[in-house]
């Protein structure tokens, strides 16, 4: 696996679609995965993440904590589940607008 996109989320129902759409719009020529680690959200964040996972089952993995672990522990857990040589981080309430962001960063690291 060349790259993992790590998304940590907690109650990001209003933002998670924009986050995931921004990641899915990436023009990246190598193998990558998207790891979403939800910290027991009490809103519809997890349902939305599972919706995306059903649409992209070979790309997206959703991990759901059964109790809230807190930001630091959730982040550490999500990083530990990544298989990529490199890890890109996008918080669940953030989004990427440049479709070449990952390719540019990957190329820079490889050079």
QUIHUJO-V545309 format. One line per field, one symbol per residue. phi: phi as a letter, one per 30 degrees, with the letter a starting at -180 (. if undefined). psi: psi as a letter, one per 40 degrees, with the letter a starting at -180 (. if undefined). burial: I if it has 24 or more other C-alpha atoms within 12 Angstrom, else O. Layout:
# QUIHUJO-V545309
phi: ???
psi: ???
burial: ???
This chain:
# QUIHUJO-V545309
phi: .dbcccbcbahcedbdddddddddddcbdcdbbbccccciecccededddeddddbddccccccddbdcjedddddedddcdcddbbccbddcbacccdcedddddddddd
psi: hdihhhhhihffdeddddddddddehgheihiihhhhhffieaedddddddddddgdedhhhhhheiheidddddddddeeheidihhhhiefiiheheedddddddddd.
burial: OIIIIIIIIIIIIOIIIIIIIIIIOIOIOOOIIIIIIIIIIOOOIIOIIIOIIOOOOOOIIIIIIOOOOOOOOIIOIIIOIIOOOIIIIIIIOOIIOOOOIIIOOIOOOOO
